[in-house]
Amino acid sequence: MQFGRTYEEFEVGAVYKHWPGKTVTEYDDHLFCLLTMNHHPLHMDTNYAERTTDFGKNVVVGNYIYSLLLGMSVPDVSGKAIANLEIESLRHVAPTFHGDTIYGETTVLDKWPSKSKNDRGIVHVETKGYKQDGTLVCVFRRKVMVPTETYIKERGGEQPGRPELKEQEK
């Protein structure tokens, strides 16, 4: 199973459709809000959301959707990354509600070799998240520093640091 890509494996214009999707539950939303101390009633208080908002129900906190999409993209984009360098832009386009299923895809916008080290490069990508009905909900662009094949070989291959199984004495 592929987990991330080396610099050479990225092609400008390539689109990676992340699989599987994730159905967002009320528990997911509330846990994220509690962990991040986001106590806005739009996310946490059903009575408030039903009576006082245009949505008429709780809206999933947007940064959870962003984080979910970022995580979905790791096996295709940044699983081998040396560093995430920049989140260039982040737009929340439409609301997500409890019970919606989120899918994501990432497009490679550009890539270039590192100016300071020849064993890595920079990849510029755009990730889009959408609901089960195709509604776009979130778009963000980021720059990721990824290793070259040389970097991987020099540091122990595809799974550096992975221990070998020891045989048990009988």
DSSP file with accessible surface (Angstrom, degrees, kcal/mol):
  #  RESIDUE AA STRUCTURE BP1 BP2  ACC     N-H-->O    O-->H-N    N-H-->O    O-->H-N    TCO  KAPPA ALPHA  PHI   PSI    X-CA   Y-CA   Z-CA
    1    1 A M              0   0  212      0, 0.0     2,-0.2     0, 0.0     0, 0.0   0.000 360.0 360.0 360.0 129.8    0.0    0.0    0.0
    2    2 A Q        -     0   0   85      1,-0.0     2,-0.4     3,-0.0     3,-0.1  -0.531 360.0-171.9 -74.5 137.9    1.4    3.4   -1.0
    3    3 A F        -     0   0  105      1,-0.3    73,-0.2    -2,-0.2    71,-0.0  -0.844  60.3 -34.9-132.7  92.9    1.7    5.9    1.8
    4    4 A G  S    S-     0   0    0     71,-3.6     2,-0.3    -2,-0.4    -1,-0.3  -0.184  73.6 -99.8  83.6-179.2    2.7    9.3    0.4
    5    5 A R        -     0   0   40     72,-0.7    75,-0.2    -3,-0.1     2,-0.2  -0.970  17.0-121.0-139.6 153.2    4.9   10.0   -2.6
    6    6 A T    >>  -     0   0    3     -2,-0.3     3,-1.2   140,-0.1     4,-0.6  -0.484  43.1 -99.3 -83.3 166.6    8.4   11.0   -3.3
    7    7 A Y  G >4 S+     0   0   33    140,-2.9     3,-1.3     1,-0.3   141,-0.2   0.893 123.4  55.1 -53.4 -43.5    9.1   14.2   -5.3
    8    8 A E  G 34 S+     0   0   80      1,-0.3    -1,-0.3   139,-0.2   140,-0.1   0.771 100.4  60.5 -64.5 -25.9    9.5   12.2   -8.5
    9    9 A E  G <4 S+     0   0   76     -3,-1.2     2,-0.4     2,-0.0    -1,-0.3   0.612  84.9  92.1 -80.4 -13.8    6.1   10.5   -8.2
   10   10 A F    <<  -     0   0    2     -3,-1.3     2,-0.4    -4,-0.6    67,-0.0  -0.694  56.5-168.0 -83.5 135.3    4.2   13.8   -8.3
   11   11 A E    >   -     0   0  143     -2,-0.4     3,-2.3    99,-0.0    97,-0.3  -0.991  28.5-113.6-122.1 129.8    2.9   15.0  -11.6
   12   12 A V  T 3  S+     0   0   85     -2,-0.4    97,-0.2     1,-0.3     3,-0.1  -0.381 105.6  24.6 -59.7 130.9    1.5   18.5  -12.1
   13   13 A G  T 3  S+     0   0   50     95,-3.1    -1,-0.3     1,-0.3    96,-0.1   0.192  88.0 137.3  96.4 -14.1   -2.2   18.1  -13.0
   14   14 A A    <   -     0   0   27     -3,-2.3    94,-2.5    93,-0.1     2,-0.5  -0.341  41.1-151.3 -65.0 145.2   -2.6   14.7  -11.3
   15   15 A V  E     -A  107   0A  68     92,-0.2     2,-0.6    -3,-0.1    92,-0.2  -0.987   5.0-161.2-121.8 125.8   -5.8   14.3   -9.2
   16   16 A Y  E     -A  106   0A  24     90,-3.1    90,-2.5    -2,-0.5     2,-0.8  -0.938   6.7-154.1-107.9 118.2   -5.9   12.0   -6.2
   17   17 A K  E     -A  105   0A 145     -2,-0.6    88,-0.2    88,-0.2     2,-0.2  -0.845  19.8-137.3 -94.4 111.3   -9.4   11.0   -5.1
   18   18 A H  E     -A  104   0A   6     86,-1.9    86,-0.6    -2,-0.8    55,-0.1  -0.490  24.4-126.2 -76.5 136.9   -9.1   10.1   -1.4
   19   19 A W  E     +     0   0A 206     -2,-0.2     2,-0.1    53,-0.2    84,-0.0  -0.990  69.2  27.8-139.4 141.2  -11.0    7.0   -0.2
   20   20 A P  E    S-     0   0A  85      0, 0.0    84,-0.1     0, 0.0    -1,-0.0   0.609  72.0-137.8 -87.8 176.2  -12.9    6.2    1.8
   21   21 A G  E     -     0   0A  20     -2,-0.1     2,-0.4    82,-0.1    82,-0.2  -0.168  17.1-127.8 -77.4 178.8  -15.2    9.1    2.7
   22   22 A K  E     -A  102   0A  67     80,-2.0    80,-3.0    -2,-0.0     2,-0.5  -0.982   4.3-141.3-137.6 123.8  -16.2    9.8    6.3
   23   23 A T  E     -A  101   0A  68     -2,-0.4     2,-0.5    78,-0.3    78,-0.3  -0.753  25.8-134.6 -82.0 124.3  -19.7   10.3    7.7
   24   24 A V        -     0   0    0     76,-3.1    75,-3.7    -2,-0.5    76,-0.3  -0.704  22.9-163.3 -86.5 124.5  -19.6   13.1   10.3
   25   25 A T     >  -     0   0   57     -2,-0.5     4,-2.1    73,-0.2     5,-0.2  -0.592  33.6-112.0-101.9 165.6  -21.5   12.3   13.5
   26   26 A E  H  > S+     0   0   91      1,-0.2     4,-2.9    -2,-0.2     5,-0.3   0.902 120.3  55.9 -60.5 -38.6  -22.7   14.6   16.2
   27   27 A Y  H  > S+     0   0  160      1,-0.2     4,-2.9     2,-0.2     5,-0.3   0.927 105.3  50.7 -60.6 -46.2  -20.1   12.9   18.5
   28   28 A D  H  > S+     0   0   28      2,-0.2     4,-2.4     1,-0.2    -1,-0.2   0.936 113.5  45.6 -54.5 -50.4  -17.2   13.8   16.0
   29   29 A D  H  X S+     0   0    0     -4,-2.1     4,-2.4     2,-0.2    -2,-0.2   0.937 115.2  45.4 -61.9 -48.2  -18.3   17.4   15.9
   30   30 A H  H  X S+     0   0   39     -4,-2.9     4,-2.7     2,-0.2     5,-0.2   0.908 112.3  51.3 -66.2 -40.0  -18.8   17.8   19.7
   31   31 A L  H  X S+     0   0   65     -4,-2.9     4,-2.9    -5,-0.3     5,-0.2   0.942 110.8  48.2 -63.4 -44.5  -15.5   16.0   20.5
   32   32 A F  H  X S+     0   0   39     -4,-2.4     4,-2.0    -5,-0.3     6,-0.3   0.927 112.3  49.9 -61.3 -43.7  -13.6   18.3   18.1
   33   33 A C  H  X>S+     0   0    0     -4,-2.4     5,-2.2     1,-0.2     4,-0.6   0.919 113.1  46.1 -60.3 -43.9  -15.3   21.3   19.7
   34   34 A L  H ><5S+     0   0   98     -4,-2.7     3,-0.8     1,-0.2    -2,-0.2   0.918 112.0  50.2 -66.8 -42.3  -14.4   20.2   23.2
   35   35 A L  H 3<5S+     0   0  129     -4,-2.9    -1,-0.2     1,-0.2    -2,-0.2   0.846 119.2  37.7 -64.2 -33.0  -10.8   19.3   22.3
   36   36 A T  H 3<5S-     0   0   73     -4,-2.0    -1,-0.2    -5,-0.2    -2,-0.2   0.355 108.9-120.6-101.8   3.6  -10.3   22.7   20.6
   37   37 A M  T <<5 +     0   0  145     -3,-0.8     2,-1.0    -4,-0.6    -3,-0.2   0.787  59.2 150.8  61.3  32.2  -12.3   24.7   23.2
   38   38 A N      < +     0   0   48     -5,-2.2    -1,-0.2    -6,-0.3    -2,-0.1  -0.817  11.8 167.4 -93.5 100.0  -14.7   26.0   20.5
   39   39 A H        +     0   0  111     -2,-1.0    -1,-0.1    -3,-0.1     5,-0.1   0.045  14.4 147.8-105.9  26.0  -17.9   26.4   22.4
   40   40 A H    >>  -     0   0   88      1,-0.2     3,-1.8     2,-0.1     4,-1.3  -0.401  51.0-133.1 -62.1 131.9  -19.9   28.4   19.9
   41   41 A P  H 3> S+     0   0   43      0, 0.0     4,-2.3     0, 0.0     8,-0.4   0.744  99.9  74.3 -64.0 -20.1  -23.6   27.4   20.3
   42   42 A L  H 34 S+     0   0   31      1,-0.2    17,-1.5     2,-0.2    -2,-0.1   0.850 110.1  30.9 -58.8 -30.3  -24.0   26.9   16.6
   43   43 A H  H <4 S+     0   0   21     -3,-1.8    -1,-0.2    15,-0.2    18,-0.1   0.753 131.9  30.6 -97.2 -27.6  -22.0   23.7   17.0
   44   44 A M  H  < S+     0   0   52     -4,-1.3     2,-0.6     1,-0.2    -2,-0.2   0.631 105.2  65.2-111.0 -19.3  -23.0   22.6   20.5
   45   45 A D     X  -     0   0   70     -4,-2.3     4,-2.5    -5,-0.2     5,-0.2  -0.886  49.9-173.9-120.5 101.8  -26.5   23.8   21.3
   46   46 A T  H  > S+     0   0   54     -2,-0.6     4,-2.9     1,-0.2     5,-0.2   0.899  87.8  53.6 -61.9 -41.8  -29.3   22.2   19.2
   47   47 A N  H  > S+     0   0   85      1,-0.2     4,-2.3     2,-0.2     5,-0.2   0.939 111.0  46.5 -58.5 -48.2  -32.0   24.5   20.7
   48   48 A Y  H  > S+     0   0   79      1,-0.2     4,-2.5     2,-0.2     5,-0.4   0.941 114.0  47.9 -57.6 -50.5  -30.0   27.6   19.8
   49   49 A A  H  X S+     0   0    0     -4,-2.5     4,-1.1    -8,-0.4     7,-0.7   0.902 114.4  46.1 -61.4 -41.0  -29.3   26.3   16.3
   50   50 A E  H  < S+     0   0  115     -4,-2.9    -1,-0.2    -5,-0.2    -2,-0.2   0.888 121.6  35.0 -69.2 -39.0  -32.9   25.4   15.6
   51   51 A R  H  < S+     0   0  193     -4,-2.3    -2,-0.2    -5,-0.2    -1,-0.2   0.740 127.7  26.2 -91.1 -25.8  -34.4   28.6   17.0
   52   52 A T  H  < S+     0   0   88     -4,-2.5     2,-0.3    -5,-0.2    -3,-0.2   0.470 100.4  77.5-124.7  -0.9  -32.0   31.4   16.1
   53   53 A T  S  < S-     0   0   28     -4,-1.1     3,-0.4    -5,-0.4     5,-0.0  -0.761  72.1-125.8-114.0 160.0  -30.0   30.4   13.0
   54   54 A D  S    S+     0   0  168     -2,-0.3    -1,-0.1     1,-0.2    -5,-0.0   0.732 110.1  59.2 -67.1 -23.1  -30.7   30.4    9.3
   55   55 A F  S    S-     0   0   95      2,-0.1    -1,-0.2    -6,-0.1    -5,-0.1   0.785  90.5-146.9 -79.6 -30.0  -29.6   26.7    9.2
   56   56 A G  S    S+     0   0   34     -7,-0.7     2,-0.3    -3,-0.4    -6,-0.2   0.558  73.2  49.8  73.1   8.1  -32.2   25.5   11.7
   57   57 A K  S    S-     0   0  108     -8,-0.3    -2,-0.1    -7,-0.0    -1,-0.1  -0.970 101.4 -65.0-163.2 168.7  -29.8   22.9   13.0
   58   58 A N        -     0   0    7     -2,-0.3    40,-0.5   -15,-0.1     2,-0.4  -0.324  43.0-144.7 -63.5 141.4  -26.2   22.5   14.2
   59   59 A V        -     0   0   13    -17,-1.5    38,-0.2    38,-0.1     2,-0.2  -0.907  21.8-115.0-105.2 135.5  -23.4   23.1   11.7
   60   60 A V        -     0   0    4     36,-3.1    36,-0.4    -2,-0.4     5,-0.1  -0.485  42.2 -98.8 -68.1 136.0  -20.3   21.1   12.0
   61   61 A V    >>  -     0   0    5     -2,-0.2     4,-1.2     1,-0.1     3,-1.1  -0.334  29.3-134.7 -60.6 131.5  -17.3   23.2   12.9
   62   62 A G  H 3> S+     0   0   22      1,-0.3     4,-2.5     2,-0.2     5,-0.2   0.825 100.0  60.3 -62.1 -34.2  -15.4   24.1    9.7
   63   63 A N  H 3> S+     0   0   83      1,-0.2     4,-2.3     2,-0.2    -1,-0.3   0.773 100.7  56.3 -69.8 -22.5  -12.0   23.4   11.1
   64   64 A Y  H <> S+     0   0   30     -3,-1.1     4,-2.9     2,-0.2    -1,-0.2   0.926 107.4  48.7 -68.5 -42.5  -13.0   19.8   11.8
   65   65 A I  H  X S+     0   0    4     -4,-1.2     4,-2.6     2,-0.2    -2,-0.2   0.934 112.6  48.3 -62.6 -44.5  -13.9   19.5    8.1
   66   66 A Y  H  X S+     0   0   38     -4,-2.5     4,-2.7     1,-0.2    -1,-0.2   0.948 113.4  47.1 -57.8 -48.9  -10.5   21.0    7.1
   67   67 A S  H  X S+     0   0   51     -4,-2.3     4,-2.5     2,-0.2    -2,-0.2   0.895 110.9  52.1 -62.3 -40.2   -8.7   18.7    9.5
   68   68 A L  H  X S+     0   0   28     -4,-2.9     4,-2.6     2,-0.2    -1,-0.2   0.941 111.6  45.9 -61.0 -46.6  -10.6   15.7    8.2
   69   69 A L  H  X S+     0   0    0     -4,-2.6     4,-1.6     2,-0.2    -2,-0.2   0.898 110.7  53.1 -65.5 -40.0   -9.7   16.5    4.6
   70   70 A L  H  X S+     0   0   39     -4,-2.7     4,-0.7    -5,-0.2     3,-0.3   0.948 111.6  46.4 -59.3 -45.8   -6.1   17.1    5.5
   71   71 A G  H >< S+     0   0   42     -4,-2.5     3,-1.0     1,-0.2    -2,-0.2   0.901 108.3  55.3 -63.5 -41.2   -6.0   13.7    7.2
   72   72 A M  H 3< S+     0   0   29     -4,-2.6     4,-0.3     1,-0.2    -1,-0.2   0.824 106.5  53.2 -60.1 -31.1   -7.7   12.0    4.2
   73   73 A S  H >X>S+     0   0    0     -4,-1.6     4,-2.9    -3,-0.3     3,-0.6   0.640  84.1  88.6 -82.2 -12.8   -5.0   13.4    1.9
   74   74 A V  I <<>S+     0   0   41     -3,-1.0     5,-1.8    -4,-0.7     6,-0.2   0.919  85.1  50.1 -57.4 -49.2   -2.1   12.0    3.9
   75   75 A P  I 345S+     0   0   41      0, 0.0   -71,-3.6     0, 0.0    -1,-0.2   0.852 122.3  34.4 -60.7 -29.1   -1.8    8.6    2.2
   76   76 A D  I <45S+     0   0   39     -3,-0.6    -2,-0.2    -4,-0.3    -3,-0.1   0.765 135.4  12.9 -92.9 -30.3   -1.9   10.2   -1.3
   77   77 A V  I  <5S+     0   0    1     -4,-2.9   -72,-0.7   -73,-0.1     3,-0.3   0.815 129.6  19.5-115.3 -62.0    0.0   13.4   -0.7
   78   78 A S  I > <S+     0   0   15     -5,-0.5     3,-1.3     1,-0.2    -4,-0.2   0.240  77.6 111.8-112.6  18.0    2.0   13.9    2.5
   79   79 A G  T 3 <S+     0   0   21     -5,-1.8   -75,-0.2    -6,-0.3    -1,-0.2   0.771  95.3  32.5 -62.4 -25.5    2.6   10.4    4.0
   80   80 A K  T 3  S+     0   0   32     -3,-0.3    -1,-0.3   -75,-0.2    -2,-0.1   0.312  93.1 140.6-107.1   6.1    6.3   10.8    3.2
   81   81 A A    <   -     0   0   32     -3,-1.3    65,-0.3    65,-0.1     3,-0.1  -0.113  44.9-157.7 -57.2 144.8    6.5   14.6    3.8
   82   82 A I  S    S-     0   0   54     63,-2.7     2,-0.3     1,-0.4    64,-0.2   0.814  78.4 -16.9 -83.7 -37.3    9.4   16.2    5.5
   83   83 A A  E     -B  145   0A  38     62,-1.5    62,-3.1     0, 0.0     2,-0.7  -0.964  53.9-122.8-165.1 145.6    7.2   19.2    6.5
   84   84 A N  E     -B  144   0A  84     -2,-0.3    60,-0.2    60,-0.2     3,-0.1  -0.883  34.0-174.8 -84.9 120.4    4.0   21.0    5.7
   85   85 A L  E     -     0   0A  87     58,-2.4     2,-0.3    -2,-0.7    59,-0.2   0.825  52.8  -3.0 -90.7 -35.6    5.4   24.4    4.8
   86   86 A E  E     -B  143   0A  86     57,-1.5    57,-2.2     3,-0.0     2,-0.7  -0.969  40.9-145.5-161.7 137.9    2.3   26.6    4.3
   87   87 A I  E     -B  142   0A  70     -2,-0.3    55,-0.3    55,-0.2     3,-0.1  -0.952  27.8-174.9-100.4 107.1   -1.5   26.6    4.2
   88   88 A E  E     -     0   0A  73     53,-2.0     2,-0.3    -2,-0.7    54,-0.2   0.869  60.6  -4.8 -76.0 -40.1   -1.8   29.2    1.5
   89   89 A S  E     -B  141   0A  44     52,-1.3    52,-1.8    -3,-0.1     2,-0.3  -0.992  53.6-168.0-153.9 153.9   -5.6   29.5    1.6
   90   90 A L  E     -B  140   0A  61     -2,-0.3     2,-0.4    50,-0.2    50,-0.2  -0.944  10.4-179.0-147.2 120.3   -8.6   27.9    3.3
   91   91 A R  E     -B  139   0A 138     48,-3.0    48,-2.3    -2,-0.3     2,-0.7  -0.992  19.5-154.1-126.2 130.1  -12.2   28.5    2.3
   92   92 A H  E     +B  138   0A  89     -2,-0.4    46,-0.3    46,-0.2    45,-0.1  -0.909  21.5 175.9 -96.3 112.3  -15.3   27.1    3.8
   93   93 A V        +     0   0   67     44,-1.8    44,-0.2    -2,-0.7    45,-0.2   0.840  58.3   4.0 -93.5 -37.7  -17.8   27.1    0.9
   94   94 A A  S    S-     0   0   28     43,-0.9    -1,-0.3    41,-0.1     2,-0.0  -0.980  81.9 -93.6-148.0 155.8  -20.9   25.5    2.3
   95   95 A P        -     0   0   42      0, 0.0     2,-0.4     0, 0.0   -34,-0.1  -0.329  27.6-147.9 -74.0 153.9  -22.1   24.1    5.7
   96   96 A T        -     0   0    5    -36,-0.4   -36,-3.1    41,-0.1     2,-0.3  -0.955  14.9-160.8-117.2 141.3  -21.7   20.5    6.7
   97   97 A F    >   -     0   0   27     -2,-0.4     3,-2.4   -38,-0.2   -73,-0.2  -0.807  34.9 -78.7-120.3 160.7  -24.3   18.9    9.0
   98   98 A H  T 3  S+     0   0   55    -40,-0.5   -73,-0.2    -2,-0.3     3,-0.1  -0.330 119.8  29.6 -56.2 133.0  -24.3   15.9   11.3
   99   99 A G  T 3  S+     0   0   48    -75,-3.7    -1,-0.3     1,-0.4     2,-0.2   0.217  88.4 127.0  97.3 -13.5  -24.9   12.8    9.1
  100  100 A D    <   -     0   0   18     -3,-2.4   -76,-3.1   -76,-0.3     2,-0.5  -0.500  54.6-136.2 -72.9 148.4  -23.2   14.3    6.0
  101  101 A T  E     -A   23   0A  21    -78,-0.3    31,-0.7    -2,-0.2     2,-0.4  -0.922  15.8-148.5-108.1 129.7  -20.4   12.2    4.4
  102  102 A I  E     -AC  22 131A   0    -80,-3.0   -80,-2.0    -2,-0.5     2,-0.3  -0.824  14.9-177.7-102.9 135.3  -17.3   14.0    3.3
  103  103 A Y  E     - C   0 130A  63     27,-2.7    27,-2.5    -2,-0.4     2,-0.3  -0.895   8.9-160.4-123.4 155.8  -15.1   13.0    0.4
  104  104 A G  E     -AC  18 129A   0    -86,-0.6   -86,-1.9    -2,-0.3     2,-0.3  -0.955  13.2-176.8-139.3 156.9  -11.9   14.7   -0.8
  105  105 A E  E     -AC  17 128A  41     23,-2.0    23,-3.0    -2,-0.3     2,-0.4  -0.984  12.3-150.6-149.8 148.1   -9.6   15.0   -3.7
  106  106 A T  E     -AC  16 127A   0    -90,-2.5   -90,-3.1    -2,-0.3     2,-0.4  -0.974   3.3-158.1-124.7 135.7   -6.3   16.7   -4.3
  107  107 A T  E     -AC  15 126A  33     19,-2.8    19,-2.3    -2,-0.4     2,-0.7  -0.923  20.8-128.5-110.7 134.1   -4.9   18.3   -7.4
  108  108 A V  E     + C   0 125A   2    -94,-2.5   -95,-3.1    -2,-0.4    17,-0.2  -0.736  28.3 178.1 -81.0 115.3   -1.2   18.8   -7.9
  109  109 A L  E     -     0   0A  50     15,-2.6     2,-0.3    -2,-0.7    16,-0.2   0.824  59.1 -25.9 -87.3 -37.7   -0.8   22.5   -9.0
  110  110 A D  E     - C   0 124A  76     14,-1.6    14,-2.8   -99,-0.1    -1,-0.3  -0.977  51.6-160.1-166.5 166.4    2.9   22.7   -9.3
  111  111 A K  E     + C   0 123A  50     -2,-0.3    12,-0.2    12,-0.2   -99,-0.1  -0.976  10.1 173.9-156.4 151.2    6.2   21.3   -8.0
  112  112 A W  E     - C   0 122A  79     10,-2.2    10,-3.2    -2,-0.3     3,-0.1  -0.981  35.7 -97.9-155.9 151.7    9.8   22.5   -7.9
  113  113 A P  E     - C   0 121A  86      0, 0.0     8,-0.3     0, 0.0     5,-0.1  -0.385  49.5 -95.4 -68.8 151.3   13.1   21.3   -6.4
  114  114 A S        -     0   0   18      6,-2.1     6,-0.1     3,-0.4     7,-0.0  -0.381  24.2-145.7 -62.2 142.6   14.3   22.7   -3.1
  115  115 A K  S    S+     0   0  211      1,-0.1    -1,-0.1    -3,-0.1     3,-0.1   0.716  96.2  38.4 -81.7 -22.2   16.7   25.6   -3.5
  116  116 A S  S    S+     0   0  102      1,-0.3     2,-0.4     2,-0.0    -1,-0.1   0.739 121.0  31.8-103.5 -25.3   18.7   24.7   -0.4
  117  117 A K    >   -     0   0  109      3,-0.1     3,-0.9     1,-0.1    -3,-0.4  -0.989  58.7-152.7-139.3 129.9   18.9   20.9   -0.5
  118  118 A N  T 3  S+     0   0  155     -2,-0.4    33,-0.1     1,-0.2    -1,-0.1   0.423  87.7  70.9 -83.7   4.0   18.9   18.6   -3.5
  119  119 A D  T 3  S+     0   0   17     31,-0.1    29,-2.3    29,-0.1     2,-0.3   0.185 100.9  40.5-104.9  21.1   17.3   15.6   -1.8
  120  120 A R  E <   - D   0 147A  27     -3,-0.9    -6,-2.1    27,-0.3     2,-0.3  -0.972  60.4-161.7-156.7 167.1   13.8   17.2   -1.5
  121  121 A G  E     -CD 113 146A   0     25,-2.6    25,-2.8    -2,-0.3     2,-0.4  -0.924  22.8-111.1-147.1 172.8   11.3   19.2   -3.4
  122  122 A I  E     -CD 112 145A  14    -10,-3.2   -10,-2.2    -2,-0.3     2,-0.4  -0.914  23.5-164.2-112.5 133.9    8.2   21.4   -2.8
  123  123 A V  E     -CD 111 144A   0     21,-2.7    21,-2.7    -2,-0.4     2,-0.5  -0.976   6.0-154.8-119.8 130.0    4.8   20.3   -4.0
  124  124 A H  E     +CD 110 143A  23    -14,-2.8   -15,-2.6    -2,-0.4   -14,-1.6  -0.932  25.1 172.4-105.8 120.2    1.9   22.8   -4.3
  125  125 A V  E     -CD 108 142A   0     17,-2.6    17,-2.2    -2,-0.5     2,-0.4  -0.892  27.7-147.0-130.0 159.0   -1.5   21.1   -4.0
  126  126 A E  E     -CD 107 141A  25    -19,-2.3   -19,-2.8    -2,-0.3     2,-0.4  -0.998  15.2-161.6-125.3 127.2   -5.2   22.0   -3.7
  127  127 A T  E     -CD 106 140A   0     13,-3.0    13,-2.3    -2,-0.4     2,-0.4  -0.923   3.8-166.1-110.6 133.7   -7.6   19.8   -1.8
  128  128 A K  E     -CD 105 139A  78    -23,-3.0   -23,-2.0    -2,-0.4     2,-0.4  -0.957   2.4-160.4-118.4 138.6  -11.4   20.0   -2.2
  129  129 A G  E     +CD 104 138A   0      9,-3.1     8,-3.0    -2,-0.4     9,-1.5  -0.938  14.3 175.3-117.9 140.3  -13.9   18.5    0.1
  130  130 A Y  E     -CD 103 136A  59    -27,-2.5   -27,-2.7    -2,-0.4     6,-0.2  -0.962  25.3-114.7-143.8 157.4  -17.5   17.7   -0.9
  131  131 A K  E >   -C  102   0A  21      4,-2.3     3,-2.7    -2,-0.3   -29,-0.2  -0.320  44.8 -88.9 -85.7 174.6  -20.6   16.1    0.5
  132  132 A Q  T 3  S+     0   0   99    -31,-0.7   -30,-0.1     1,-0.3    -1,-0.1   0.733 127.8  53.4 -58.1 -23.0  -22.4   13.0   -0.6
  133  133 A D  T 3  S-     0   0  106    -32,-0.1    -1,-0.3     2,-0.1    -2,-0.0   0.376 123.1-103.0 -95.1   5.5  -24.6   15.1   -3.0
  134  134 A G    <   +     0   0   51     -3,-2.7     2,-0.3     1,-0.3    -2,-0.1   0.422  69.5 150.8  90.8  -1.1  -21.5   16.7   -4.6
  135  135 A T        -     0   0   53      1,-0.1    -4,-2.3    -5,-0.1    -1,-0.3  -0.499  48.0-125.6 -68.7 124.1  -21.8   20.0   -2.8
  136  136 A L  E     + D   0 130A  57     -2,-0.3    -6,-0.3    -6,-0.2     3,-0.1  -0.531  37.6 166.9 -67.8 129.6  -18.3   21.6   -2.4
  137  137 A V  E     +     0   0A   2     -8,-3.0   -44,-1.8     1,-0.4   -43,-0.9   0.655  57.7  16.4-118.1 -25.2  -17.8   22.4    1.3
  138  138 A C  E     -BD  92 129A   0     -9,-1.5    -9,-3.1   -46,-0.3    -1,-0.4  -0.992  51.6-177.1-155.4 140.4  -14.1   23.2    1.7
  139  139 A V  E     +BD  91 128A   2    -48,-2.3   -48,-3.0    -2,-0.3     2,-0.3  -0.996  12.3 167.6-139.0 132.1  -11.1   24.1   -0.4
  140  140 A F  E     -BD  90 127A   0    -13,-2.3   -13,-3.0    -2,-0.4     2,-0.4  -0.994  20.1-150.4-144.7 152.5   -7.5   24.7    0.7
  141  141 A R  E     +BD  89 126A  82    -52,-1.8   -53,-2.0    -2,-0.3   -52,-1.3  -0.959  22.0 171.0-118.9 141.4   -4.1   25.0   -0.9
  142  142 A R  E     -BD  87 125A   0    -17,-2.2   -17,-2.6    -2,-0.4     2,-0.4  -0.960  28.9-131.9-146.7 162.0   -0.9   24.0    0.7
  143  143 A K  E     -BD  86 124A  46    -57,-2.2   -58,-2.4    -2,-0.3   -57,-1.5  -0.976  25.1-168.9-117.1 131.0    2.8   23.6    0.1
  144  144 A V  E     -BD  84 123A   0    -21,-2.7   -21,-2.7    -2,-0.4     2,-0.6  -0.969  18.8-138.7-125.0 132.5    4.5   20.4    1.2
  145  145 A M  E     -BD  83 122A  32    -62,-3.1   -63,-2.7    -2,-0.4   -62,-1.5  -0.824  31.9-178.0 -88.3 122.0    8.2   19.5    1.4
  146  146 A V  E     - D   0 121A   0    -25,-2.8   -25,-2.6    -2,-0.6   -65,-0.1  -0.894  23.9-111.0-122.6 153.4    8.6   16.0    0.2
  147  147 A P  E     - D   0 120A   0      0, 0.0  -140,-2.9     0, 0.0   -27,-0.3  -0.406  24.0-126.9 -79.4 156.1   11.7   13.7   -0.1
  148  148 A T     >  -     0   0   11    -29,-2.3     4,-1.9  -142,-0.2     5,-0.2  -0.446  35.7 -99.8 -85.3 172.3   13.3   12.6   -3.4
  149  149 A E  H  > S+     0   0   83      1,-0.2     4,-2.5     2,-0.2     5,-0.2   0.887 125.9  57.2 -60.0 -36.8   14.0    8.9   -4.0
  150  150 A T  H  > S+     0   0   72      1,-0.2     4,-2.6     2,-0.2    -1,-0.2   0.924 103.7  51.9 -60.1 -45.1   17.6    9.5   -3.0
  151  151 A Y  H  > S+     0   0   46    -32,-0.3     4,-1.0     1,-0.2    -1,-0.2   0.928 110.7  48.2 -57.0 -47.1   16.5   10.9    0.4
  152  152 A I  H ><>S+     0   0   23     -4,-1.9     5,-2.4     1,-0.2     3,-0.7   0.937 112.8  47.4 -61.7 -47.7   14.4    7.8    1.0
  153  153 A K  H ><5S+     0   0  157     -4,-2.5     3,-1.2     1,-0.2    -1,-0.2   0.907 110.6  52.0 -61.8 -42.1   17.2    5.4    0.1
  154  154 A E  H 3<5S+     0   0  132     -4,-2.6    -1,-0.2     1,-0.2    -2,-0.2   0.685 110.6  49.2 -69.6 -17.8   19.8    7.2    2.2
  155  155 A R  T <<5S-     0   0  109     -4,-1.0    -1,-0.2    -3,-0.7    -2,-0.2   0.076 131.6 -75.6-113.0  21.2   17.5    7.0    5.3
  156  156 A G  T < 5S-     0   0   59     -3,-1.2     3,-0.4     4,-0.1    -3,-0.2   0.639  70.8 -91.6 104.3  12.3   16.6    3.4    5.3
  157  157 A G  S   <S-     0   0   25     -5,-2.4    -2,-0.0     1,-0.2    -3,-0.0  -0.363  77.3 -24.4  87.6-161.1   14.0    2.9    2.6
  158  158 A E  S    S+     0   0  120      1,-0.3    -1,-0.2    -2,-0.1    -5,-0.0   0.758 137.6  30.1 -65.9 -31.8   10.2    3.0    2.6
  159  159 A Q  S >  S-     0   0  119     -3,-0.4     3,-1.7     3,-0.1    -1,-0.3  -0.479  80.0-173.7-129.0  66.0    9.7    2.2    6.3
  160  160 A P  T 3  S+     0   0   77      0, 0.0    -4,-0.1     0, 0.0    -3,-0.1  -0.276  70.7  19.0 -64.5 142.3   12.7    3.6    8.2
  161  161 A G  T 3  S+     0   0   82      1,-0.3    -5,-0.1    -5,-0.1     0, 0.0   0.404  83.8 140.9  82.6  -4.0   13.0    2.7   11.8
  162  162 A R    <   -     0   0  161     -3,-1.7    -1,-0.3     1,-0.1    -3,-0.1  -0.594  49.4-130.6 -74.6 124.6   10.5   -0.2   11.6
  163  163 A P        -     0   0  109      0, 0.0     2,-0.3     0, 0.0    -1,-0.1  -0.357  14.7-119.4 -74.1 155.1   11.8   -3.0   13.8
  164  164 A E        -     0   0  171      1,-0.1     2,-0.3    -2,-0.0     0, 0.0  -0.698  33.3-102.1 -89.2 147.6   12.1   -6.5   12.6
  165  165 A L        -     0   0  153     -2,-0.3     2,-0.4     1,-0.0    -1,-0.1  -0.511  35.3-139.3 -68.8 128.8   10.1   -9.3   14.4
  166  166 A K        -     0   0  172     -2,-0.3     2,-0.3     1,-0.0    -1,-0.0  -0.753  16.4-118.9 -91.0 139.6   12.2  -11.3   16.7
  167  167 A E        -     0   0  169     -2,-0.4     2,-0.3     1,-0.1    -1,-0.0  -0.562  29.4-123.5 -75.6 136.9   11.7  -15.0   16.9
  168  168 A Q        -     0   0  160     -2,-0.3     2,-0.2     1,-0.1    -1,-0.1  -0.608  22.2-117.9 -81.3 139.5   10.7  -16.3   20.3
  169  169 A E              0   0  188     -2,-0.3    -1,-0.1     1,-0.1     0, 0.0  -0.524 360.0 360.0 -73.8 146.3   12.8  -18.9   22.0
  170  170 A K              0   0  251     -2,-0.2    -1,-0.1     0, 0.0     0, 0.0  -0.555 360.0 360.0-100.7 360.0   11.1  -22.2   22.7
